Amino acid sequence: MTTDQDLIIIGAGGAGLSAAQYGARGNLRTLLLEELSSGGQALLIDTLENYPGFPDAVSGFDFTQKMEEQARKFGAQVENAAVSAVRKEDGIFVVETDRGPITTLTVILATGAKHRTLGVPGEAELSGKGVSYCATCDGPFFKGKRMLVVGGGDAACDEATYLSHLADSILMIHRRDRFRAQKAVAARVLANPKITVRFNTELRKIEGDKVVRKVKLVDNQAGKECEEEVAAVFVFIGSDPRTDLVKGMGLPLDDGGYIETNQRMETHVPGLYAVGDVRASPFRQLVVAAGEGAVAAHAAGQYIDETKGEKY
C-alpha cells in the first residue's frame, strides 16, 4: 500500500502542531497542512499564562511558533495549502488540496471551530484587549473588575458563573426574553447575586482606546440606549466547527455540530481522527487540544501497524 504520506494533519492550531510532533517523533511520514499561518485560535491569545510549565506568560503567537519549530525538528513537514475535501478509497485517504491530491494512510482533522461574532463596532478592534470568547483563558486578567457577558445558552451561563468567581459584578445580556440554556443552568445564573441579567437587551458598540472601557446597550423592546462601564466583554453566542471537509463521510456529530470520537480520538471511519475545537469536548483549552493531538498521532501509528500486520 504505497502512499505519499503516513499521516496528514489538517490544521495547525495547538492540536495539529502537537499531533505533527508526535507523529514525526513516532517515525511516521508526517505532513501538516495549514491554509493560513500556524497557531489557529491561539494566535488570538495576547497573554498565555495557564499552560503548564510556563510560569512566565507568553503570547499565543510565540508559543505556537515554538510548537511548529519543535515539530519540524522531529521531521514533520509543514506546508501552506488549502484543503477542499477528504475521502477514503480502497483503504487509502485522498486529501484534495490547491496543490493537487495527496494520499495518506491516516488523517487527523484539526480544523478547529470559528467563534461566532456580533459584528458590532469595536469588537474586532478590541479583540484580545478586553473582548474575548473564552472566560477560562482571559477571565483571570479582569479579577475584581466589572465584566459583560453576551449570550443566553448553556455556554454563556456556564461562563458567566465562572466569571462570577473572579469578580463581584457581572452584567449579562440576552437579546431574547429568556435563556436558551437548560433550566438548571439558567436557574444558577438567575440566583447568583453577583450576576445581573438583562433580557431583551443587545450590544450595539464596544468602546475603548487600547482596552475596553465601556459599551452601548439597547433595550430592544423599548428602544432605549444606555452606556455601561465594563473592563471586558465576553461573547458566547456559539461556534461553528469546521467539518465541511468530511461532510460526505457521515460522521456522528453532537448537538452543536462537533465531531464525536472515542477516547483515542478515532471517528467511526478507521484511520480518521478528530482533535481540538472541531471535536466534541467538555473543555476547550490549548493544553487539552495539545493532549488530544498527541493521543491521535499515537493512535494513528498503531492503526498503521495494524494495517501492515505489524501490531505489537
Stockholm file with secondary structure:
# STOCKHOLM 1.0

chainA/1-312         MTTDQDLIIIGAGGAGLSAAQYGARGNLRTLLLEELSSGGQALLIDTLENYPGFPDAVSGFDFTQKMEEQARKFGAQVENAAVSAVRKEDGIFVVETDRGPITTLTVILATGAKHRTLGVPGEAELSGKGVSYCATCDGPFFKGKRMLVVGGGDAACDEATYLSHLADSILMIHRRDRFRAQKAVAARVLANPKITVRFNTELRKIEGDKVVRKVKLVDNQAGKECEEEVAAVFVFIGSDPRTDLVKGMGLPLDDGGYIETNQRMETHVPGLYAVGDVRASPFRQLVVAAGEGAVAAHAAGQYIDETKGEKY
#=GR chainA/1-312 SS CCCSEEEEEECCSHHHHHHHHHHHHTTCCEEEEESSCTTGGGGGCSCBCCSTTCCSCBCHHHHHHHHHHHHHHTTCEEEECCEEEEEEETTEEEEEETTEEEEEEEEEECCCEEECCCCCTTTTTTBTTTEESCHHHHGGGGTTSCEEEECCSHHHHHHHHHHHTTCSCEEEEESSSSCCSCHHHHHHHHHCTTEEEEESEEEEEEEESSSEEEEEEEETTTCCEEEEECSEEEECSCEEECCGGGGGGTCCBCTTSCBCCCTTCBCSSTTEEECGGGBCCSCCCHHHHHHHHHHHHHHHHHHHHHHTTCCC
#=GC SS_cons         CCCSEEEEEECCSHHHHHHHHHHHHTTCCEEEEESSCTTGGGGGCSCBCCSTTCCSCBCHHHHHHHHHHHHHHTTCEEEECCEEEEEEETTEEEEEETTEEEEEEEEEECCCEEECCCCCTTTTTTBTTTEESCHHHHGGGGTTSCEEEECCSHHHHHHHHHHHTTCSCEEEEESSSSCCSCHHHHHHHHHCTTEEEEESEEEEEEEESSSEEEEEEEETTTCCEEEEECSEEEECSCEEECCGGGGGGTCCBCTTSCBCCCTTCBCSSTTEEECGGGBCCSCCCHHHHHHHHHHHHHHHHHHHHHHTTCCC
//
